[in-house]
Amino acid sequence: MNPWIPTILNFFLPGLGYLVAGIKRPLAVLWLIGVIGLTYVEFGIREPEPTLYAIMFASVLVMNTAFAIDVYRAQEA
């Protein structure tokens, strides 16, 4: 499988890339559940708390980048 497919999936939905790659499955399911919760909160604070939204957006961007890098490296191992 092309390692970029799980990498891109993990960037947009952390956990999904792991499932597609067939690694870290139990954790992947938990991460997906967590991502759904974070996305719900993120969209809920966008208008009432724009400063908190910006901080959360940046934090999620960093986290998603780390998940993408991790699944890419895990496939190379």
KELUM-771705 format. One record per atom (N, C-alpha, C): residue number from 0; residue in one letter; atom name; y, x, z negated. Coordinates in steps of 0.1 Angstrom, whole numbers, padded with zeros to 4 digits, always signed. Each point is the difference from the previous one (the first is absolute). Example, Ala and Ser with C-alpha at 12.3 -4.5 7.8 and 13.67 -1.06 7.14 Angstrom:
<rs>
0|a|N|-0057|+0132|-0078
0|a|CA|+0012|-0009|+0000
0|a|C|+0012|+0009|+0000
1|s|N|+0011|-0004|+0007
1|s|CA|+0011|+0009|+0000
1|s|C|+0011|-0008|-0008
</rs>
This chain:
<rs>
0|m|N|-0012|+0009|+0000
0|m|CA|+0012|-0009|+0000
0|m|C|+0012|+0009|+0000
1|n|N|+0010|-0005|+0007
1|n|CA|+0013|+0007|+0000
1|n|C|+0006|+0000|-0014
2|p|N|+0003|+0011|-0006
2|p|CA|+0005|+0000|-0014
2|p|C|+0014|-0006|-0002
3|w|N|+0007|-0002|+0011
3|w|CA|+0014|-0005|-0001
3|w|C|-0001|-0015|-0002
4|i|N|-0011|-0007|+0004
4|i|CA|+0000|-0015|-0003
4|i|C|+0000|-0003|-0015
5|p|N|-0009|+0006|-0008
5|p|CA|+0001|-0002|-0014
5|p|C|+0013|+0005|-0007
6|t|N|+0005|+0011|+0006
6|t|CA|+0012|+0005|-0005
6|t|C|+0012|-0009|+0001
7|i|N|+0001|-0006|+0012
7|i|CA|+0011|-0010|+0003
7|i|C|-0002|-0012|-0009
8|l|N|-0013|-0005|+0000
8|l|CA|-0003|-0012|-0008
8|l|C|+0004|+0002|-0015
9|n|N|-0004|+0012|-0005
9|n|CA|+0003|+0003|-0014
9|n|C|+0015|+0001|-0003
10|f|N|+0008|+0004|+0010
10|f|CA|+0014|+0001|-0002
10|f|C|+0006|-0014|-0002
11|f|N|-0004|-0010|+0009
11|f|CA|+0005|-0013|-0001
11|f|C|-0007|-0009|-0011
12|l|N|-0012|+0002|-0002
12|l|CA|-0008|-0007|-0010
12|l|C|-0009|+0009|-0008
13|p|N|+0005|+0007|-0010
13|p|CA|-0008|+0010|-0007
13|p|C|-0013|-0007|-0005
14|g|N|-0011|+0007|+0004
14|g|CA|-0013|-0005|-0004
14|g|C|-0008|-0005|+0013
15|l|N|+0007|-0006|+0009
15|l|CA|-0006|-0004|+0012
15|l|C|-0006|+0012|+0009
16|g|N|+0008|+0010|+0000
16|g|CA|-0005|+0012|+0007
16|g|C|-0012|+0006|-0006
17|y|N|-0001|+0000|-0013
17|y|CA|-0013|+0005|-0007
17|y|C|-0011|-0009|+0004
18|l|N|+0002|-0013|+0000
18|l|CA|-0011|-0009|+0004
18|l|C|-0005|+0002|+0014
19|v|N|+0009|+0002|+0009
19|v|CA|-0003|+0002|+0014
19|v|C|-0008|+0014|+0002
20|a|N|+0005|+0010|-0008
20|a|CA|-0006|+0013|+0001
20|a|C|-0014|+0000|-0008
21|g|N|-0002|-0010|-0008
21|g|CA|-0013|+0000|-0008
21|g|C|+0000|+0009|-0012
22|i|N|+0012|+0002|-0006
22|i|CA|+0000|+0009|-0012
22|i|C|+0008|-0007|-0011
23|k|N|-0002|+0004|-0012
23|k|CA|+0007|-0005|-0012
23|k|C|+0000|-0016|+0000
24|r|N|-0010|-0006|+0004
24|r|CA|+0000|-0015|+0001
24|r|C|+0004|-0007|-0012
25|p|N|-0006|+0002|-0012
25|p|CA|+0004|-0008|-0012
25|p|C|+0015|+0002|-0003
26|l|N|+0005|+0012|+0001
26|l|CA|+0014|+0003|-0002
26|l|C|+0009|-0007|+0011
27|a|N|-0005|+0001|+0012
27|a|CA|+0008|-0006|+0011
27|a|C|+0002|-0015|-0002
28|v|N|-0009|-0007|-0005
28|v|CA|+0001|-0015|-0003
28|v|C|+0011|-0002|-0011
29|l|N|-0001|+0009|-0010
29|l|CA|+0010|-0001|-0011
29|l|C|+0014|+0003|+0005
30|w|N|+0001|+0010|+0008
30|w|CA|+0013|+0004|+0006
30|w|C|+0006|-0011|+0009
31|l|N|-0009|-0007|+0007
31|l|CA|+0005|-0011|+0009
31|l|C|+0005|-0011|-0009
32|i|N|-0007|-0003|-0011
32|i|CA|+0005|-0011|-0009
32|i|C|+0014|+0004|-0006
33|g|N|+0001|+0013|-0004
33|g|CA|+0013|+0005|-0005
33|g|C|+0011|-0001|+0010
34|v|N|-0003|+0003|+0012
34|v|CA|+0010|+0000|+0011
34|v|C|+0005|-0014|+0003
35|i|N|-0009|-0010|-0001
35|i|CA|+0004|-0014|+0002
35|i|C|+0009|-0004|-0011
36|g|N|-0003|+0004|-0012
36|g|CA|+0009|-0003|-0012
36|g|C|+0014|+0007|+0001
37|l|N|+0000|+0013|+0004
37|l|CA|+0012|+0007|+0002
37|l|C|+0009|-0006|+0011
38|t|N|-0006|-0004|+0011
38|t|CA|+0007|-0006|+0011
38|t|C|+0006|-0013|-0005
39|y|N|-0007|-0008|-0007
39|y|CA|+0006|-0012|-0005
39|y|C|+0012|+0002|-0009
40|v|N|-0001|+0010|-0009
40|v|CA|+0011|+0003|-0009
40|v|C|+0012|+0006|+0009
41|e|N|-0004|+0009|+0009
41|e|CA|+0011|+0006|+0008
41|e|C|+0008|-0010|+0007
42|f|N|-0006|-0009|+0007
42|f|CA|+0007|-0011|+0007
42|f|C|+0008|-0009|-0009
43|g|N|-0006|-0002|-0012
43|g|CA|+0007|-0009|-0010
43|g|C|+0013|+0006|-0006
44|i|N|+0001|+0013|+0000
44|i|CA|+0012|+0006|-0006
44|i|C|+0010|+0005|+0011
45|r|N|-0003|-0002|+0012
45|r|CA|+0008|+0005|+0011
45|r|C|+0015|-0005|-0001
46|e|N|+0001|-0013|-0001
46|e|CA|+0014|-0006|-0001
46|e|C|+0006|+0000|-0014
47|p|N|-0007|-0004|-0010
47|p|CA|+0006|+0000|-0013
47|p|C|+0003|+0013|-0006
48|e|N|-0008|+0010|+0003
48|e|CA|+0002|+0014|-0006
48|e|C|-0001|+0010|+0011
49|p|N|+0010|+0002|+0009
49|p|CA|-0001|+0009|+0011
49|p|C|-0001|+0015|-0004
50|t|N|+0005|+0004|-0012
50|t|CA|-0001|+0013|-0004
50|t|C|-0015|+0003|-0004
51|l|N|-0006|-0009|-0007
51|l|CA|-0014|+0001|-0003
51|l|C|-0009|+0000|+0012
52|y|N|+0004|-0008|+0010
52|y|CA|-0008|-0001|+0012
52|y|C|+0000|+0013|+0007
53|a|N|+0012|+0007|+0001
53|a|CA|+0001|+0013|+0007
53|a|C|-0009|+0010|-0007
54|i|N|+0000|+0000|-0013
54|i|CA|-0008|+0010|-0008
54|i|C|-0015|-0003|+0003
55|m|N|-0004|-0013|-0001
55|m|CA|-0014|-0004|+0002
55|m|C|-0004|+0004|+0015
56|f|N|+0009|-0003|+0009
56|f|CA|-0003|+0003|+0014
56|f|C|-0003|+0015|+0002
57|a|N|+0009|+0008|-0005
57|a|CA|-0002|+0015|+0001
57|a|C|-0013|+0004|-0007
58|s|N|-0003|-0006|-0012
58|s|CA|-0012|+0004|-0007
58|s|C|-0012|-0004|+0008
59|v|N|+0000|-0012|+0006
59|v|CA|-0012|-0004|+0008
59|v|C|-0001|+0008|+0012
60|l|N|+0011|+0005|+0006
60|l|CA|-0001|+0008|+0012
60|l|C|-0007|+0014|-0004
61|v|N|+0004|+0005|-0011
61|v|CA|-0006|+0013|-0004
61|v|C|-0015|-0002|-0003
62|m|N|-0003|-0011|-0007
62|m|CA|-0014|-0003|-0004
62|m|C|-0009|-0002|+0013
63|n|N|+0006|-0008|+0010
63|n|CA|-0008|-0002|+0012
63|n|C|-0002|+0012|+0008
64|t|N|+0010|+0009|+0000
64|t|CA|-0002|+0013|+0007
64|t|C|-0011|+0008|-0007
65|a|N|+0000|+0000|-0013
65|a|CA|-0011|+0008|-0007
65|a|C|-0013|-0006|+0003
66|f|N|-0002|-0013|+0000
66|f|CA|-0013|-0007|+0004
66|f|C|-0004|+0004|+0014
67|a|N|+0010|+0000|+0009
67|a|CA|-0003|+0004|+0014
67|a|C|-0005|+0014|+0001
68|i|N|+0007|+0009|-0006
68|i|CA|-0004|+0014|+0000
68|i|C|-0014|+0002|-0006
69|d|N|-0003|-0007|-0011
69|d|CA|-0013|+0001|-0007
69|d|C|-0011|-0005|+0008
70|v|N|+0001|-0011|+0007
70|v|CA|-0011|-0005|+0008
70|v|C|-0002|+0009|+0012
71|y|N|+0011|+0006|+0006
71|y|CA|-0002|+0009|+0011
71|y|C|-0008|+0013|-0005
72|r|N|+0004|+0005|-0011
72|r|CA|-0006|+0012|-0005
72|r|C|-0015|-0003|-0004
73|a|N|-0002|-0011|-0006
73|a|CA|-0014|-0004|-0004
73|a|C|-0009|-0001|+0012
74|q|N|+0005|-0004|+0011
74|q|CA|-0008|-0001|+0012
74|q|C|-0004|+0014|+0006
75|e|N|+0009|+0009|-0002
75|e|CA|-0002|+0014|+0005
75|e|C|-0011|+0007|-0009
76|a|N|-0001|-0004|-0012
76|a|CA|-0009|+0008|-0009
76|a|C|-0014|-0003|+0003
</rs>
